[in-house]
Amino acid sequence: MQTETIDKSQQATSSIDEELIDTLIAISVVAKRLAANLRQQNTENGGKQDEQNE
């Protein structure tokens, strides 16, 4: 009985971990695309590639 409860708990945690991993990967992909688009726009507008606003 107790072992069965632990197994179900581990499966739920594993499922949540997988969802979290997938979400973080998706955020990373979107951030990379946004950075590439900003870099391209910046170079097209004649700005420096590594310039930051302060």
C-alpha positions in Angstrom: 0.0 0.0 0.0 2.7 2.5 1.0 4.9 1.5 -1.9 2.0 2.0 -4.3 1.5 5.5 -3.0 5.2 6.4 -3.3 5.2 5.1 -6.9 2.2 7.2 -7.8 3.8 10.3 -6.2 7.0 9.8 -8.1 5.1 9.4 -11.3 3.2 12.7 -10.7 6.5 14.4 -9.8 8.1 13.0 -13.0 5.2 14.2 -15.1 5.4 17.7 -13.6 9.2 17.8 -14.1 8.7 16.8 -17.8 6.2 19.6 -18.2 8.5 22.1 -16.6 11.4 21.0 -18.8 9.3 21.4 -21.9 8.1 24.8 -20.8 11.7 26.0 -20.1 12.9 24.7 -23.5 10.1 26.6 -25.3 10.9 29.8 -23.4 14.6 29.4 -24.4 13.7 28.9 -28.1 11.5 31.9 -28.1 14.1 34.0 -26.4 16.7 32.9 -28.9 14.5 33.9 -31.8 13.7 37.3 -30.3 17.4 38.0 -29.7 18.2 37.0 -33.3 15.4 39.3 -34.6 16.6 42.2 -32.5 20.2 41.7 -33.6 19.1 41.7 -37.3 17.0 44.8 -36.8 19.8 46.6 -35.0 22.3 45.8 -37.8 19.8 46.8 -40.5 19.3 50.2 -38.8 23.1 50.8 -38.8 23.4 50.4 -35.0 26.3 48.6 -33.3 25.7 44.9 -32.7 26.5 44.8 -29.0 25.1 48.2 -28.0 23.0 48.5 -24.8 20.7 51.2 -23.6 21.5 52.6 -20.2 
